[in-house]
Amino acid sequence: MSGGVDSSTVAAMLRAEGHNVIGLTMQLWNQRRLAGREGMPESVQGRCCSLDDVYDARRVAQQIGIPYYVVNHEERFERDVVRPFVEQYLSGRTPIPCSLCNNHLKFDQLLVVAQQIGADRVATGHYARVAYDHDRGRWLLKRPADVSKDQTYFLFGLTQEQLSRTLFPLGDMTKPEVRELAHRHGLAIAEKPDSQEICFVPGGDYKRFIDAYLAEQGESLPDTAGELVTTSGEVIGEHHGIHNFTVGQRKGLGVATGSPLYVIQISGASKQVIVGGDEHLYSRTLRARRVNLIAVDELQEPMRVAVKIRHRHEPAAALIERIKTEPTGEDEILVTFDQPQRAITPGQAAVFYNGDVVVGGGWIA
Amino acid sequence: MRRIYLDNNATTPVLPEVFEAMRPYFTERFGNASSIHHHGQETRAAVENARESVAQLLGCSASEIVFTSGGTEGDNLAISGLVAAGDHVITSSIEHHAALHACKHLEEAGCEVTVLPVNGRSLVDPADVKRALRPNTKLISIMMANNETGVLQPVEEIAKIAAEAGVLFHTDAVQAAGKVPIDVKRIGCHALTISGHKIHAPQGTGALFVKKGTQLRPMFHGGRHERSRRAGTENVAGIVGLGKAAQIASNAFARGDEKKMAAMRDRLQQGILAQVDEAGVNGEGAARVPNTANIRFDHIEGEALVIALDLKGLAVSTGAACSSGAIAPSHVLVAMGLRPDQARASIRFSLGKQTVEEDIDVALSLVPETVARLREISPRYSAPVKVGSQE
């Protein structure tokens, strides 16, 4: 229970259906830690894990009459989500903390807590569907009815065990229907706005966050300043740190040429940011690492799927096949798109869909 | 579901007799105790009767009792009221946050504060107190009984050291009052804090003993209530409740009830330790108040155990109620030398006057099996998260 409309409505629905429901909020990040530092906002109201949100969640629980607890997992969240977030950016990749949070906290730690306190399953307010397919003998993750709210992109890492213990009661509903239901249950938070940003980066300025976090940790920002280079190798300028860039970025390059320039590639090793015209942003292939397969056990043969390379992206037709990388010998999946895709970004996820079924996904190398 | 309450160090239920004693003082006898008319006279009488009862519980005279809103106010009033800028204060690392933060506040106001460590049984060494004395030491504040472990401090020895040095001694007796007999003369303290809701009186009540002749600077300025030591219209009904609770406690000591309490606590403690291995009492070997058992259950998360037990109807806690949800493990347990994971694996059981043998039976049937289940569930219940890192 985050204190938001979705999870609150789930709690109310399940309670009304007669289930034995326990409300849990995971305290994951202390919003006051970096408040006021290095240009971070002074007071952080109404952000996930803020007192306001816990208050809202608790009031909803009281209103619908279920036991409610707050469990603290700040240490794990910092270790498994925040730290990797900072390190990814500093290595020239664009991370997705929400997927890490799902993998490590919401569907791992939370499920452990649930089992420990005697619960069978965890229900969340995610817009997704989970169902057991008897023919395949597998739990399937599917896209929700409201595709505009589809959160399956962030859930590609869920295992069979995790899916077997998860409920997504909002999977068949649209957002307006959810708000309507919240109203019918008389929930005070029915009109609460959705939070769209990364929960621990208030205001969305991740660069400020990285500065403030490293300062708080007593670590200096690693020097990743380097050269701005064209796709033909010509050095055309300098940059102050690779974490300031993401693939496809146009602003903030500090150089003006006749035609628009975009970030094509960021090299953590050479600290170079390679820029080029729009045409250089397109690529037909990507490699996905640390793949998690849901709909199938193994990818024995190449499969035709539709692939999302970021959350806001229309799944694009592609062929996926298993390959082995040298020199690690690790299993990876090679994705070959029918049409070149724009701004494939290392650090993001490649999630494979077969219709509305999530086949699986992995991290873009 | 039958609920068993074993978290009496967090708060206690108001006893029926206390409630009955308070009842007329809401709608029938409602006068402002300072009013000169009949209505004020009758509530003034009730307040002064209550004062006598509290004084009797503590072994002092009524004029030495200041009514407060509870333990936090009492600690703050004593600590800030007995000390001035430039003074030095000695306290311990296991004090309640009310006292610790009051001392920290003093530091910001220009005082020096020494925080003494404790040993593995959370005991302050009087020799450390003596060594910490400075020419400008004004106050020593060491709690009589710790709220998390129940361990009793050597307050009489410390008071002697204070007396020899001409220094004031305050003790937070919030968790000791009503559980062990208190005689402020025998202890030798200048100030002593008690809290109503820990002795079966309502929340929002309490008292501070201030030895006659001790100069105390008030925190609340206004009327001349409490001999100008604590302004504010008296919470008559609450004070009446506190007085009745004090009386009940005094009578209970006269009957030796605390021995029965200790026996029940020991049965709970022994019963748990007999059925659960890799468990131990925090503060073992030190004298404790008769109602508290702080037990460490290795390899589990105390938070999960508290929740699991609550869902079965048994109420206990992982430490002070005030620090629920805090990141840091109990400062008391850490000061005793427990590792953070051990501190987080500790549960406090605390009995009250309303606790019966049946409650202990139920607790003994629930705790071992719940601990066993938690231990069975490994930290990673499923295969390691394979898509964890993006590396």
Interface residues (C-beta under 8 A of the other chain):
Chain A: I22 Q27 N30 P67 Y69 V70 V71 N72 E74 E75 D80 P84 Q88 R93 P95 S99 L100 N103 H104 D108 L111 V112 V113 Q115 Q116 I117 G118 F156 G157 T159 E161 Q162 R290 V291 N292 G347 G361 G362 W363
Chain B: E301 E303 A304 I307 A308 D310 L311 K312 G325 A326 I327 R373 L374 I377 P379 R380 Y381 S382 A383 V385 K386 V387 G388 S389 Q390
